[in-house]
Amino acid sequence: MKASLAEMLWISVRPKHWIKNTLLFAALVFARELGDMTLLARAVAAFVVFCMLASASYLINDVLDRQGDRIHPMKGSRPVADGRLGAGTALAVAVLLAVAGLWAASTLGRAFAMVAAVFVVTHLLYSAFLQHVVIVDVFALAANYVLRVAAGAVVVNVPMSPWLVICTLLLSLFLGLSARSLDFKLLGEHAGAHRRSLAQYNPYLLDQMIAVITSAILITYTLYTIAPETAAKFETDKLVLTVPFVLYGIFRYLYLLHRGDQRLSIERALVADRPMLVNAALYTLTIVLIVYV
């Protein structure tokens, strides 16, 4: 049975990837303002806005990368890559989503609108050429995660902790490098034909970079949990109890990566992998209990 246009668009806007936008709630949670219904409503509205903007960027990326995606075992089945969704239609919907999203962002405040605009521009620059520049490509991806955190902070007007920014940056670099490593496992010698920057990486280099970032994440997060200012802010020194969940999450993701799971991504790992899902739920519950109870 042939899929409808609406179904092809729904697949192309990648609703499973919207889980990344939950980073907009991070500043609200760690500012201990989650119980403020007004701020929570603004954060939810910001989440919806970023879902629209991210989906617009995904559509544009699919159009620009459709040639390279066709040789990828997973991305080759995307509607734009396999021809089920026309490039013109995808771009038209992308423009509509971007315009609507930026207009909605403007109703939530000037600062939030500026961060949203930078998010869109960064995505466009990545899709156009930054994804083809070795090392810069993963930093461009990481920037979009940090911008989500920044947007969540400005929309509810709470301070953005430097620790939160650094931890987000390191974690997003870890995910970006892991994605490059997975591309090598799936494509082998054809990796450069999928994305030019992959021709300048190699599996050994990526493993070394991932090892460095993994260590940096664990050290930085542990230092954050035991820092005097953290204990003073939350009136407890128990946040260190969340470190094992972070450690397990990273190890579990690396396990899935080296097992060669072709469908691996952070959004799929958090939704489809039961151990990761349980670990994320326990981490969230522990944070809520420590910070709020």
C-alpha angles and dihedrals in degrees: 000000000000115000118238125243090253091055092049091050092047090054092046096052086059102221090187088065091059088086086079088067091066083086085082088074094054097088091046093051096047091044087060091236099117091113093059102101094198093054091042090054090052090049091051090050089050089050090055091048092053091048088058094046094045092049090051088053092048091054092050091047091051091053095048094044099039094112095051093040091061092073093048114098093222106025092046089075094059111119095243094046095050094042100248090117119044119235091232093054092047092051093047092053090045091055092048092050093046094049093045092045095050091047090051089047090055090059090059095057141291096266093052091046090053092052090047091051092050088050091056094045092049091051091050093049090049093050093045101049118323092083088064096055113090115243090356087074094064092044089053089053091047091051091063091056091049090048089056090056091046091050091052090053098048096044091060094032098236127139116266111228115229087221090059091050094049094046091048091049093050094045092049091049088052091053093046094051090045089054090052090049091051091051089057091050091051101039106027112181091002093063092101091057090058095049126001095222090061089067088066095050127070132193094253093052092048092049090052093048092047090051091052093048092046091055091046092052094051095045094045095046093046091050089050093053093051098038113122092233090055092052090047093049096050095031090232139079093212097099087094086075088076093063095087090056091053091047093049092047092054093045092047091051091050089049091054090045095053092042085066100239101180093202095050117140132137093253093050092044091054094047107031105029107080098203090050091047093051091046092051091049092050091047091051092047091049092050091050093048094048099041099038107022 
